[in-house]
Amino acid sequence: MIDVYVDGASSGNPGPSGAGIFIKGAPDGAHSFSIPLGNMSNHEAEYLALIHALKICIKKGYKIVSFRTDSQLVEQAVEKEYVKKNLYQPLLQEILILKDELDLFFIKWIPSGQNKNADKLAREAIQKNN
């Protein structure tokens, strides 16, 4: 199984944002991604971090993937397939469509202390915004 750690971060809320993705256990080795996202809220950045991670996994042909996030909001929305706030509904719908392209999809909430690699990558991504 491939483990994917995701984190979104914003400098300000809203403000310059970034996604951090750390993949381990892949047949082609570990991978790190630091993706600038432009200006948005921290919660939007969390959703987009998962979206980018799913797209990367699909492109690489990974089929059995376990995602870890320190965002309870995102984890619960994906597990329940529901989000109350209209702003996040299209993001959740994109996640639900993408996850169905995997053979097995798991998502688990972890404390932020266990998500340090993805957090560092997300903070680096903030600095890449123009």
GINOR-V238083 format. One record per run of one state. SS is the DSSP state (hx for helix, st for strand, lp for the rest). FROM is the first residue (numbers start at 1). LEN is the number of residues. Records with the same first field share a line. If there is no record, write none. Layout:
SS=FROM-LEN / FROM-LEN
This chain:
lp=1-1 / 13-2 / 25-6 / 41-1 / 61-3 / 70-2 / 81-5 / 100-4 / 110-2 / 115-1 / 129-2
st=2-11 / 15-10 / 31-10 / 64-6 / 104-6
hx=42-19 / 72-9 / 86-14 / 112-3 / 116-13
